[in-house]
Amino acid sequence: MQHDLDRLKRRKSRMHKILGLSVLCIVIALIMVGMRTCSGQYSKPYNTNYQPMDTLRKQGATP
């Protein structure tokens, strides 16, 4: 009887580990796909007219 109970506990523990690992892998895969999809939307730089702040201040300070 005790042997059956121990075996059941081991199987249950093993199944929980496998299930947890599977869920973790699925979540990581979904995050990776989401990041890839988002980065694919930005094919060119979204801020093409960027100028450093010190350059803007110098231009604005001189009349």
Residue, then its C-alpha position, 0 to 999 in steps of 0.5 A: m500500500q505504501h509503495d503504491l502511494d509513493r509511486l503515485k506521489r512520484r508520478k504526480s510530482r513528475m507530471h507537475k514538473i513536465l507541465g510546468l516546464s511545458v507552460l514555461c516554454i510556451v510562454i517564452a515562445l509567445i514572448m519571442v514571437g511577439m517581440r519578433t512581430c513588433s520589431g518587424q514593424y519598424s523596418k526603418p528608423y522611426n525618428t529620422n530627423y534626430q539631432p543631438m540636444d546640444t546642437l539644437r541649443k547652439q542653433g537656438a541661442t544664436p539669433 
